């Protein structure tokens, strides 16, 4: 705190007093008495004004530079007088400033003491101070020190301060005593509540352990519990009578509730009126207790229930009827509720079987505890069958699906032939097996990958964005390669199934939500993770709704082309290109571009349509979407090359014309497959060599035969002749390669099969010199074969011209 300015005496100007310097003592007739009187008056007025000014100055200085709490703390620590530094003037000034600063000290100490009292009360509320003696000692701590400290400043003011501080501490102490009393009552009430709960629990246990005790013994035990609780706990509260009545009522209600529960077990199946009518068959006038009850429901050891009801007053009986009604409702609905729950649990067990998992032992145990073990109950029969089927599920899962179907069909045939009625147990077993087989059949149509992997117990969701995605896919491929034939699927079928429906949906959802960069990254991840299986994965994703632009981008595997195709999926991008076309080319429309693009790639699209059948609407739809995407790429290319339309159309359509090679035989061969270059000549030479020299080595089976035996040699010979004359290669529907077959008049193109049910299928990346699906039989492609193929191509070219 800044120092008070040193007081300086000044000569003030006083109004109403003539200035001494102005007095002219010229008159000789002024006497000595008059002069002395004047001087006395001037002295008195001067002193009065000086004291007044000194006092004002002291107050002003004290206000400008008040004493602080820090100065007080320092003075109290050192034992000094904090006012000494202010005493820089005369007597009047020092006395005045002492009073003013003393008042400031009193104010600071009062604030400190008030906060101390508040803190002490808070300690009482928190339980840190537990009685009034502790609180009084705490309140006295600062008062004596403050009074002694204040006495050094001004003893008179210190006395007044001490009196005020003591009065405030007394008020705080009285408030604390109230808190202590309230806390004692709260504790007593809490202890009483706990003791009452314990008493009720003990009484309830007694009734449970001795449900058929004599009413007199029960009443005696109840009275003992009541008296003990009152003496040891309730008497410590201010409202002993109130809590005693509450406790007594609670004991009576507990007794009544126990009797109602006990009665409900006996009267299960009765309604409330029937139960009450039976309880009322009690005559209290009978001397022999065993003869007092005249009903036929209560056994001898339960007749005390009737006596208990008879001894109640009207209000108690009314309450008892309400309790008994509720207990009977629960008891009577218990069997129905258990039956309902058992049915739900049985359905839950079936859901495990439907996902090819054994029923958890916890579920089976829960059913066992709730079910009515009646051999004639259908629920019990179904439960027995479920237990048995669940125990054998691992064996069922390991059995080839084709064997299961054969066994199930044979069982149906046997049932029809024998015409005997099966027992409920046999019917339940067959129902589970039928459901199991049908579940597999339905699943193979909807989600074959999930069915196969779940059934074999090798299901692990593929995370395409994890570091071990390639390993997960490889394990999935091995599982499908091993299990696929066991489901009667050819390789061309099960090789298309890599992802489950859930995995496909997950990828599509994330892809459609991504921006351009994220989509490009996802397509790159897809290609890298699946490697040689990327074509199969893309086929699954395409069928599930992956945009044609994404499919095209993945096929070309070119960063620039991918970016162009994916950009078309950006909301508003196509409208933006259409507007740019209108702004820069008034005569050009997207419709005209689409027509020109379609013309440029006509050879390819005609090949695709002919290879897949003219009625294949999905293929036509895909080609239309592809043509539209290419048309918008033309507009985008025009923006880059300065609106050179012809150059843009050529560059864009070359993606197709140079990406697919349409052969003279009508099928097409992609220049890339699974991100690798395809050797067109090798594929064409191999296809030609097989058709010319190795068809019979494939052991094809004539159409309409049973795949095991062809009874007519003549039919076989005719079939071979038709193969040589009308057989042809066509692109497989999955786009993976070529399949050999015959164009039939009604059925259209029909692939041939060997005795194993396998098709003659040549995959685009199969450059080995072996006959497909023949166990690795080698084939020879000679220069003569190559020359014959080229001559055939030349002849077809001349015919076309």
C-alpha positions in Angstrom: 0.0 0.0 0.0 1.3 3.5 -0.9 2.5 5.6 2.0 0.3 8.5 3.2 1.7 11.9 2.2 3.6 13.7 5.0 1.4 16.3 6.6 2.5 19.9 6.1 1.2 22.9 8.0 -0.2 25.5 5.7 -1.5 28.9 6.4 -5.1 28.8 5.4 -7.3 31.7 4.4 -10.2 32.3 6.8 -13.4 34.0 5.9 -15.0 36.4 8.3 -11.7 37.3 10.1 -10.0 40.5 9.1 -6.5 40.0 7.8 -3.8 40.9 10.3 -1.7 42.6 7.7 -4.6 44.8 6.7 -5.0 46.3 10.2 -3.7 49.8 10.3 -2.9 50.8 13.8 -2.6 54.4 13.2 -5.2 55.6 15.6 -3.6 56.8 18.7 -6.9 56.5 20.6 -6.9 52.5 20.4 -6.2 51.2 23.8 -4.1 48.2 24.8 -7.3 46.2 26.0 -8.9 46.3 22.6 -5.7 45.0 20.9 -5.4 42.1 23.3 -9.0 41.1 22.8 -8.6 41.0 19.0 -5.5 38.8 19.3 -7.2 36.3 21.6 -10.1 35.9 19.1 -7.8 35.4 16.1 -5.8 32.7 18.0 -8.9 30.8 19.0 -10.4 30.8 15.5 -7.1 29.9 13.9 -6.6 26.8 16.2 -10.2 25.6 15.5 -9.7 25.9 11.8 -6.4 24.1 12.0 -7.9 21.1 13.9 -10.8 20.9 11.5 -8.4 21.0 8.5 -6.1 18.3 10.0 -9.1 16.0 10.7 -10.4 16.4 7.1 -6.9 15.8 5.7 -6.5 12.6 7.8 -9.8 11.2 6.6 -9.0 12.0 3.0 -5.6 10.4 3.2 -7.0 7.3 4.9 -9.6 6.9 2.2 -7.1 7.4 -0.6 -4.7 4.9 0.9 -6.7 2.4 3.1 -5.0 -0.2 5.1 -5.0 -3.7 3.5 -5.5 -7.3 4.7 -1.9 -8.0 3.7 -0.6 -5.2 6.0 -2.8 -6.5 8.8 -1.5 -10.1 8.4 2.1 -8.9 8.4 1.5 -6.8 11.5 -0.2 -9.7 13.3 2.7 -12.0 12.4 5.4 -9.6 13.6 3.5 -8.1 16.5 3.8 -4.5 15.1 1.3 -1.7 15.0 0.0 -1.2 11.4 -1.1 2.4 12.1 2.4 3.7 13.0 3.3 4.2 9.4 0.3 6.6 9.1 1.3 8.9 12.0 3.2 11.5 10.0 1.4 14.7 11.1 0.5 16.6 14.2 -1.5 15.5 17.2 -4.9 16.3 15.6 -4.0 14.6 12.4 -2.6 11.5 14.1 -5.6 11.1 16.4 -8.0 11.4 13.4 -6.1 9.0 11.2 -5.8 6.5 14.0 -9.6 6.5 14.4 -10.2 6.1 10.7 -7.6 3.4 10.1 -8.8 1.7 13.3 -12.2 1.5 11.8 -10.8 0.0 8.6 -8.9 -2.6 10.7 -12.1 -3.4 12.5 -13.9 -3.9 9.2 -11.1 -6.2 7.9 -11.1 -8.3 11.1 -14.9 -8.5 11.1 -14.8 -9.8 7.5 -12.2 -12.4 8.5 -14.0 -13.4 11.6 -17.4 -13.7 9.7 -15.7 -16.0 7.1 -14.2 -18.0 10.0 -17.6 -18.5 11.6 -19.0 -19.6 8.2 -16.2 -22.1 7.7 -16.8 -23.6 11.2 -20.5 -24.0 10.5 -19.6 -25.8 7.2 -17.3 -28.1 9.1 -20.2 -28.9 11.4 -22.5 -29.6 8.4 -19.8 -31.9 6.9 -19.4 -33.8 10.1 -15.8 -32.7 10.6 -16.8 -31.2 14.0 -18.9 -33.6 15.9 -20.0 -31.7 19.1 -20.5 -28.3 20.5 -17.3 -28.3 22.6 -15.2 -28.8 19.5 -17.1 -26.1 17.7 -16.7 -23.6 20.6 -13.0 -24.2 20.7 -12.8 -23.6 17.0 -14.9 -20.4 17.2 -12.6 -18.9 20.0 -9.4 -19.5 18.2 -9.1 -16.1 16.3 -11.1 -13.8 18.6 -8.6 -13.4 21.5 -5.6 -12.9 19.1 -7.6 -10.3 17.2 -8.6 -8.4 20.4 -5.0 -8.3 21.6 -3.8 -7.1 18.2 -6.5 -4.5 18.1 -5.6 -3.2 21.6 -2.3 -2.0 20.2 -4.1 0.2 17.9 -7.0 1.6 20.0 -8.0 -0.1 23.3 -11.4 1.5 23.3 -12.2 0.3 19.8 -10.7 -3.1 20.7 -13.2 -3.5 23.6 -16.1 -2.7 21.2 -14.7 -5.1 18.6 -14.3 -7.9 21.1 -17.9 -7.6 22.3 -19.2 -7.7 18.8 -17.0 -10.7 17.8 -18.2 -12.6 20.9 -21.8 -12.0 20.1 -21.4 -13.2 16.5 -19.6 -16.3 17.7 -22.4 -17.0 20.1 -24.9 -16.8 17.2 -22.8 -19.2 15.1 -22.6 -21.6 18.1 -26.3 -21.7 18.5 -26.7 -22.5 14.8 -24.2 -25.3 15.1 -26.0 -26.8 18.1 -29.2 -26.9 16.0 -27.3 -28.7 13.3 -25.8 -31.2 15.8 -29.3 -32.0 17.1 -30.7 -32.4 13.5 -27.8 -34.7 12.6 -28.4 -36.8 15.7 -32.0 -37.1 14.8 -31.2 -38.0 11.2 -28.7 -40.6 12.4 -31.3 -42.0 14.8 -33.9 -42.1 12.1 -31.5 -43.8 9.6 -30.6 -46.4 12.3 -34.2 -46.9 13.0 -35.0 -47.4 9.3 -32.2 -49.9 9.0 -33.2 -51.8 12.2 -36.8 -51.9 11.0 -35.8 -53.3 7.6 -33.7 -56.0 9.4 -36.6 -56.8 11.7 -38.9 -57.2 8.7 -36.4 -59.4 6.9 -35.9 -61.6 10.0 -39.6 -61.9 10.4 -40.0 -62.8 6.7 -37.3 -65.5 7.0 -39.0 -66.9 10.1 -42.2 -67.2 8.2 -40.5 -68.8 5.2 -38.6 -71.4 7.4 -41.6 -72.2 9.6 -44.6 -71.6 7.3 -46.9 -73.8 9.3 -46.1 -72.5 12.8 -48.9 -72.0 15.3 -50.4 -68.5 15.1 -49.6 -67.9 18.7 -45.9 -68.6 18.1 -45.9 -66.3 15.1 -47.5 -63.6 17.1 -45.0 -64.0 19.9 -42.1 -63.8 17.5 -43.6 -60.7 15.9 -44.1 -59.0 19.3 -40.5 -59.9 20.3 -39.1 -58.3 17.1 -41.3 -55.2 17.7 -40.2 -54.7 21.3 -36.6 -55.3 20.6 -36.6 -52.8 17.7 -38.3 -50.1 19.8 -36.0 -50.5 22.8 -32.7 -50.6 20.8 -33.4 -48.2 18.0 -36.8 -46.4 17.7 -36.5 -45.0 21.3 -33.5 -43.0 20.2 -35.6 -40.9 17.8 -37.8 -37.9 18.8 -40.8 -39.6 17.3 -40.7 -43.0 18.8 -44.5 -43.5 18.7 -44.7 -42.6 15.1 -42.0 -45.0 13.9 -43.3 -47.8 16.2 -46.7 -47.7 14.5 -45.0 -47.7 11.1 -43.0 -50.7 12.1 -45.9 -52.6 13.5 -48.0 -52.0 10.4 -45.1 -53.2 8.2 -44.8 -56.5 10.2 -48.5 -57.1 9.9 -48.4 -56.4 6.2 -45.4 -58.8 5.8 -47.4 -61.5 7.7 -50.4 -60.9 5.5 -48.4 -61.1 2.3 -46.8 -64.3 3.4 -50.2 -65.9 4.2 -51.5 -64.7 0.8 -48.5 -66.3 -1.0 -48.9 -69.5 1.0 -52.6 -69.6 0.2 -52.1 -68.9 -3.5 -49.9 -72.0 -3.8 -52.7 -74.1 -2.3 -55.6 -72.4 -4.2 -53.8 -72.4 -7.6 -56.5 -73.1 -10.2 -59.2 -71.4 -8.0 -60.5 -67.9 -8.6 -60.5 -65.4 -5.8 -64.2 -66.0 -4.8 -63.7 -69.8 -4.6 -60.6 -69.4 -2.5 -62.3 -66.9 -0.1 -65.4 -69.1 0.2 -63.2 -72.0 1.3 -61.2 -69.9 3.8 -64.5 -68.7 5.4 -65.3 -72.4 6.3 -63.8 -71.9 9.7 -65.7 -71.9 13.0 -63.9 -70.2 15.8 -66.3 -71.6 18.3 -65.1 -75.1 17.9 -62.9 -76.1 20.9 -60.9 -78.6 18.8 -58.7 -76.6 16.4 -58.5 -79.5 14.0 -62.3 -79.5 13.6 -62.8 -75.8 13.2 -62.2 -75.9 9.4 -65.0 -77.6 7.4 -63.6 -77.1 3.9 -61.9 -79.8 1.8 -59.0 -77.9 0.3 -56.7 -77.1 3.2 -54.7 -80.0 4.8 -54.4 -80.3 8.5 -51.0 -78.4 8.5 -52.5 -75.5 6.5 -55.7 -74.9 8.4 -54.0 -72.1 10.3 -54.5 -70.0 7.1 -58.3 -70.2 7.6 -57.9 -69.1 11.3 -55.6 -66.2 10.3 -58.2 -65.0 7.8 -61.0 -65.4 10.4 -59.2 -63.4 13.0 -58.8 -60.4 10.7 -61.0 -57.3 10.9 -62.9 -56.1 7.9 -60.2 -53.8 6.6 -57.5 -56.4 7.1 -59.7 -59.0 5.2 -60.2 -56.5 2.4 -56.4 -55.9 2.1 -55.8 -59.7 2.2 -58.3 -60.4 -0.6 -56.5 -57.9 -2.8 -53.1 -59.5 -2.1 -54.5 -63.0 -2.6 -56.2 -62.0 -5.9 -52.8 -60.7 -7.2 -50.9 -63.9 -6.1 -53.6 -66.2 -7.6 -53.4 -64.3 -10.9 -49.6 -64.8 -11.0 -49.9 -68.5 -9.9 -52.7 -69.3 -12.4 -50.9 -67.6 -15.2 -47.6 -69.2 -14.3 -48.1 -72.4 -16.3 -49.3 -70.4 -19.3 -46.4 -68.0 -19.0 -43.9 -70.9 -18.8 -45.5 -72.5 -21.8 -45.2 -69.2 -23.8 -41.6 -68.7 -22.7 -40.7 -72.3 -23.6 -42.1 -71.9 -27.1 -40.0 -68.7 -27.5 -36.9 -70.6 -26.3 -37.6 -73.5 -28.7 -37.8 -70.9 -31.5 -34.5 -69.4 -30.3 -33.0 -72.9 -30.4 -34.2 -73.4 -34.0 -32.5 -70.1 -35.0 -29.2 -71.5 -33.8 -29.8 -74.6 -35.9 -30.7 -72.4 -38.9 -27.3 -70.7 -38.7 -25.7 -74.2 -38.3 -24.6 -73.7 -34.7 -25.4 -76.0 -31.8 -27.9 -74.6 -29.3 -26.0 -73.1 -26.3 -26.2 -75.3 -23.2 -27.5 -72.3 -21.2 -30.6 -72.2 -23.5 -31.2 -75.9 -23.2 -30.9 -75.7 -19.4 -33.4 -72.8 -19.3 -35.9 -74.8 -21.3 -35.4 -77.9 -19.1 -36.2 -75.9 -16.0 -39.4 -74.4 -17.4 -40.8 -77.1 -19.5 -43.5 -79.5 -18.4 -41.9 -82.9 -18.6 -45.1 -84.5 -20.0 -44.2 -87.1 -22.6 -47.4 -86.4 -24.5 -46.7 -82.7 -24.6 -45.7 -81.5 -28.1 -43.3 -78.9 -26.6 -41.5 -81.7 -24.6 -41.3 -83.9 -27.7 -39.9 -80.9 -29.7 -37.4 -80.2 -26.9 -36.2 -83.8 -26.9 -35.7 -83.6 -30.7 -33.9 -80.3 -30.5 -31.5 -81.6 -27.9 -30.7 -84.6 -30.0 -30.3 -82.7 -33.3 -28.1 -80.0 -31.6 -25.8 -82.7 -30.2 -25.4 -84.2 -33.7 -25.2 -80.9 -35.5 -21.4 -81.0 -36.0 -21.8 -84.3 -37.7 -24.6 -82.9 -40.0 -22.4 -79.9 -40.9 -19.6 -82.1 -42.0 -21.7 -84.2 -44.3 -21.7 -83.3 -48.0 -24.9 -81.4 -48.8 -25.6 -83.7 -51.8 -25.6 -86.7 -49.4 -28.0 -84.9 -47.0 -30.4 -84.2 -49.8 -30.3 -87.8 -51.0 -30.9 -89.1 -47.5 -33.8 -86.7 -46.9 -35.4 -87.6 -50.2 -35.0 -91.3 -49.5 -36.7 -90.8 -46.1 -39.6 -89.2 -47.8 -39.8 -92.0 -50.3 -39.7 -94.6 -47.6 -42.5 -92.9 -45.7 -44.7 -92.9 -48.8 -43.9 -96.6 -49.6 -44.4 -97.9 -46.1 -47.6 -95.9 -45.4 -47.0 -96.3 -41.7 -47.7 -93.5 -39.2 -44.7 -92.2 -37.4 -44.5 -91.5 -33.7 -44.4 -87.8 -32.5 -40.7 -88.3 -31.8 -40.0 -89.4 -35.3 -42.0 -86.6 -36.8 -40.1 -84.1 -34.7 -36.8 -85.5 -35.8 -37.8 -85.4 -39.5 -39.2 -81.9 -39.2 -35.8 -80.7 -37.9 -33.9 -82.4 -40.7 -36.3 -81.1 -43.3 -35.9 -77.6 -42.0 -32.2 -78.0 -41.9 -31.9 -79.1 -45.5 -34.4 -76.5 -46.7 -32.5 -73.8 -44.9 -29.4 -74.8 -46.9 -31.3 -74.9 -50.1 -32.8 -71.4 -49.6 -29.5 -70.0 -48.4 -27.6 -71.3 -51.5 -30.0 -69.3 -53.7 -29.6 -66.1 -51.7 -26.2 -66.1 -50.2 -24.1 -69.2 -51.1 -20.9 -67.9 -49.6 -22.4 -67.3 -46.2 -24.1 -70.7 -46.1 -21.0 -72.7 -47.1 -18.6 -70.9 -44.7 -21.0 -70.9 -41.8 -21.9 -74.5 -42.1 -18.3 -75.6 -42.3 -17.6 -73.4 -39.2 -15.0 -71.4 -41.1 -16.8 -68.1 -41.4 -14.6 -65.0 -40.9 -15.8 -61.6 -42.2 -13.4 -60.2 -44.8 -12.1 -56.7 -43.9 -10.9 -55.3 -47.2 -9.1 -52.5 -45.5 -7.1 -54.7 -43.1 -3.4 -55.6 -43.7 -4.3 -59.3 -43.9 -7.2 -58.9 -46.3 -5.4 -61.0 -49.0 -4.9 -63.8 -46.5 -8.6 -63.7 -45.5 -9.6 -63.9 -49.2 -7.2 -66.8 -49.8 -8.7 -68.8 -47.0 -12.1 -68.0 -48.2 -11.2 -69.2 -51.7 -9.7 -72.4 -50.4 -12.9 -73.0 -48.4 -15.1 -72.5 -51.4 -12.8 -74.7 -53.6 -13.0 -77.5 -51.0 -16.7 -77.2 -50.1 -18.2 -76.1 -53.5 -18.1 -79.6 -55.1 -19.8 -81.0 -52.0 -22.8 -78.8 -52.7 -23.1 -80.0 -56.3 -21.6 -76.8 -57.7 -19.2 -76.7 -60.7 -16.0 -74.7 -60.4 -17.5 -72.0 -62.7 -20.3 -71.6 -60.2 -18.5 -71.6 -56.8 -15.5 -69.6 -58.1 -17.9 -66.7 -58.6 -18.8 -66.7 -54.9 -16.2 -65.0 -52.7 -18.1 -62.3 -50.7 -21.2 -62.8 -48.6 -24.2 -60.5 -49.2 -23.4 -58.6 -46.0 -19.8 -58.0 -47.1 -21.0 -56.8 -50.6 -23.6 -54.5 -49.0 -20.9 -53.1 -46.6 -18.5 -52.3 -49.5 -21.3 -50.7 -51.6 -22.6 -48.6 -48.8 -19.1 -47.3 -48.0 -18.3 -46.8 -51.7 -21.5 -44.8 -52.4 -20.8 -42.5 -49.4 -17.2 -41.8 -50.4 -15.9 -38.9 -52.4 -14.0 -39.3 -55.6 -10.6 -39.9 -54.0 -12.1 -42.4 -51.6 -13.9 -44.3 -54.3 -10.7 -44.5 -56.4 -8.8 -45.8 -53.3 -11.5 -48.4 -52.6 -11.3 -49.7 -56.2 -7.6 -49.9 -55.9 -7.9 -51.8 -52.6 -10.4 -54.2 -54.2 -8.0 -55.0 -57.1 -5.0 -55.4 -54.8 -6.7 -57.5 -52.2 -8.5 -59.9 -54.5 -5.7 -60.3 -57.1 -6.7 -63.1 -59.5 -10.2 -63.2 -57.9 -10.9 -59.5 -58.6 -13.1 -60.4 -61.6 -15.3 -62.6 -59.5 -15.6 -59.9 -56.7 -16.4 -57.3 -59.3 -19.1 -59.5 -60.7 -20.8 -59.9 -57.3 -20.6 -56.1 -56.6 -21.9 -55.3 -60.1 -24.9 -57.6 -59.6 -25.6 -55.9 -56.3 -25.6 -52.4 -57.8 -22.1 -51.1 -58.2 -22.3 -48.3 -60.8 -21.2 -49.2 -64.3 -18.7 -46.4 -64.2 -16.9 -48.1 -61.3 -16.9 -51.4 -63.1 -15.3 -49.8 -66.2 -12.8 -48.0 -64.1 -11.8 -51.2 -62.3 -11.5 -53.1 -65.6 -9.1 -50.6 -67.3 -6.9 -50.3 -64.2 -5.6 -46.9 -65.4 -5.4 -44.1 -62.9 -6.5 -41.4 -65.3 -9.3 -43.4 -66.8 -10.4 -44.5 -63.3 -10.6 -40.9 -62.2 -12.7 -39.9 -65.2 -15.2 -42.7 -64.7 -15.5 -42.2 -60.9 -16.0 -38.5 -61.4 -19.2 -39.2 -63.2 -20.7 -40.5 -59.9 -20.3 -37.1 -58.3 -23.7 -35.6 -57.7 -24.5 -33.0 -60.3 -21.4 -33.9 -62.4 -23.4 -35.1 -65.4 -25.7 -32.0 -65.4 -22.5 -29.9 -65.2 -21.1 -31.6 -68.3 -24.5 -31.2 -70.1 -24.5 -27.5 -69.4 -20.9 -27.1 -70.6 -21.9 -28.9 -73.8 -24.7 -26.4 -74.3 -22.5 -23.4 -73.5 -19.7 -24.4 -75.9 -21.4 -26.4 -78.6 -24.9 -25.1 -79.5 -25.6 -27.8 -82.1 -24.3 -30.7 -80.0 -26.5 -32.8 -77.6 -25.8 -35.6 -75.3 -28.2 -37.7 -77.3 -26.2 -37.3 -80.5 -23.0 -38.1 -78.7 -24.6 -41.3 -77.3 -25.6 -42.3 -80.8 -22.1 -41.7 -82.2 -20.5 -43.6 -79.3 -23.0 -46.5 -79.8 -22.0 -46.7 -83.5 -18.3 -46.7 -82.7 -18.5 -49.6 -80.3 -21.3 -51.5 -82.1 -19.1 -54.5 -83.0 -18.4 -55.0 -79.3 -21.9 -54.5 -78.1 -23.3 -56.8 -80.8 -20.9 -59.5 -79.7 -21.9 -59.1 -76.1 -25.6 -59.4 -76.9 -25.2 -62.4 -79.2 -23.0 -64.1 -76.7 -25.5 -63.6 -73.8 -28.8 -63.9 -75.6 -31.0 -61.1 -77.0 -33.4 -61.4 -74.1 -30.8 -60.9 -71.5 -32.2 -57.6 -70.1 -29.5 -57.2 -67.5 -26.8 -57.3 -70.2 -28.6 -54.8 -72.4 -29.1 -52.5 -69.4 -25.4 -52.7 -68.5 -24.4 -51.9 -72.1 -26.8 -48.9 -72.1 -25.3 -47.6 -68.9 -21.8 -48.1 -70.3 -22.6 -46.2 -73.5 -24.1 -43.3 -71.4 -20.9 -43.1 -69.3 -18.7 -43.1 -72.3 -20.9 -40.3 -73.8 -20.2 -38.1 -70.8 -16.5 -38.9 -70.9 -16.6 -37.5 -74.5 -17.9 -34.2 -73.2 -15.2 -34.2 -70.5 -12.5 -35.0 -73.1 -13.7 -32.1 -75.3 -13.2 -29.8 -72.4 -9.6 -30.9 -72.2 -8.7 -31.0 -75.9 -10.4 -27.7 -77.0 -13.7 -29.1 -78.2 -12.3 -31.4 -80.9 -15.4 -33.7 -81.1 -14.1 -36.4 -83.4 -10.9 -36.8 -81.5 -12.8 -37.0 -78.2 -15.1 -39.7 -79.5 -12.2 -41.7 -80.9 -10.2 -41.5 -77.7 -13.1 -42.6 -75.5 -14.4 -45.4 -77.7 -10.9 -46.8 -78.1 -11.2 -47.7 -74.4 -13.7 -50.3 -75.6 -12.4 -51.1 -79.1 -8.9 -51.6 -77.8 -10.0 -53.1 -74.5 -11.9 -56.0 -76.1 -11.0 -58.0 -79.2 -14.0 -59.4 -81.1 -13.0 -62.5 -83.0 -14.3 -63.7 -86.3 -16.1 -66.5 -84.5 -18.2 -63.9 -82.7 -16.9 -64.1 -79.1 -14.7 -61.4 -77.6 -11.5 -61.6 -75.6 -10.5 -58.8 -73.2 -7.1 -57.4 -73.5 -6.8 -57.4 -69.7 -8.1 -59.9 -67.2 -7.6 -59.7 -63.4 -5.3 -56.7 -64.1 -3.0 -58.8 -66.4 -2.6 -58.7 -70.1 -4.4 -61.5 -72.0 -2.7 -63.4 -74.8 -5.4 -63.4 -77.5 -3.6 -65.6 -79.9 -3.0 -68.3 -77.3 -6.6 -68.3 -76.2 -7.9 -68.4 -79.8 -5.4 -71.1 -80.8 -6.3 -73.2 -77.8 -10.0 -72.8 -78.4 -9.6 -73.8 -82.0 -7.4 -76.8 -81.2 -9.8 -78.1 -78.6 -12.8 -77.8 -81.0 -10.9 -79.5 -83.9 -9.0 -82.2 -82.1 -10.1 -82.8 -78.4 -13.9 -82.6 -78.1 -14.3 -86.3 -77.7 -11.4 -86.4 -75.2 -13.6 -84.2 -72.9 -16.2 -87.1 -72.8 -19.2 -85.0 -73.5 -22.6 -86.4 -72.6 -25.5 -86.1 -75.1 -28.3 -83.7 -74.0 -31.1 -85.5 -72.2 -29.1 -88.4 -70.9 -28.8 -89.2 -67.2 -25.1 -88.4 -67.0 -24.3 -92.0 -66.0 -25.1 -94.1 -69.0 -26.1 -93.5 -72.6 -28.1 -96.5 -73.7 -27.9 -95.8 -77.4 -24.6 -95.8 -79.2 -26.4 -94.3 -82.2 -27.5 -91.4 -80.1 -24.0 -90.9 -78.9 -22.6 -90.9 -82.5 -25.2 -88.4 -83.6 -24.4 -86.1 -80.8 -20.7 -86.2 -81.6 -21.5 -85.4 -85.2 -23.6 -82.4 -84.2 -20.8 -81.2 -81.9 -18.4 -81.2 -84.8 -20.8 -79.5 -87.2 -22.7 -77.0 -84.9 -20.5 -76.7 -81.8 -19.2 -73.2 -80.9 -17.4 -71.2 -78.3 -19.3 -68.4 -76.5 -18.4 -66.0 -73.8 -19.5 -67.2 -70.4 -22.1 -65.1 -68.6 -19.7 -64.2 -65.8 -17.2 -62.8 -68.3 -14.4 -65.0 -67.1 -13.8 -67.0 -70.3 -15.3 -69.1 -73.1 -17.7 -72.0 -72.8 -18.3 -74.6 -75.5 -21.9 -75.7 -76.5 -24.5 -76.0 -79.3 -27.2 -73.6 -80.4 -30.4 -75.6 -79.9 -33.6 -74.6 -81.8 -35.7 -73.9 -78.7 -33.3 -73.7 -75.7 -30.8 -71.5 -77.6 -27.1 -71.9 -76.8 -26.6 -74.8 -74.4 -23.2 -75.7 -72.9 -22.0 -79.3 -73.0 -21.1 -81.3 -70.0 -19.0 -84.4 -69.2 -20.0 -87.3 -67.0 -19.0 -85.3 -63.9 -21.4 -82.5 -64.8 -18.5 -80.1 -65.6 -18.6 -77.7 -68.5 -16.0 -77.3 -71.2 -14.8 -73.9 -69.9 -11.7 -72.0 -71.0 -10.7 -69.2 -68.7 -9.0 -66.1 -70.2 -6.0 -66.4 -68.0 -5.6 -70.2 -68.7 -2.6 -70.3 -71.0 -1.7 -73.9 -70.1 -1.6 -76.5 -72.8 -4.1 -78.8 -71.0 -7.8 -79.6 -71.7 -10.0 -77.9 -69.1 -11.8 -80.2 -66.6 -10.0 -83.3 -67.8 -7.6 -83.9 -65.0 -4.8 -82.1 -66.8 -4.9 -83.9 -70.1 -2.2 -82.3 -72.3 -3.1 -80.8 -75.7 -0.9 -80.0 -78.6 -1.1 -76.8 -80.6 1.0 -77.3 -83.8 2.0 -74.8 -86.4 -0.5 -76.6 -88.7 -3.3 -75.9 -86.2 -2.4 -72.3 -86.0 -2.3 -72.0 -89.8 -5.7 -73.7 -90.1 -7.2 -71.2 -87.6 -5.7 -68.3 -89.5 -7.1 -69.6 -92.8 -10.5 -70.0 -91.2 -10.4 -66.4 -90.1 -9.3 -65.3 -93.5 -12.2 -67.1 -95.2 -14.7 -65.6 -92.7 -13.2 -62.2 -93.4 -13.7 -62.7 -97.2 -17.2 -63.9 -96.7 -18.0 -60.8 -94.6 -16.7 -58.5 -97.3 
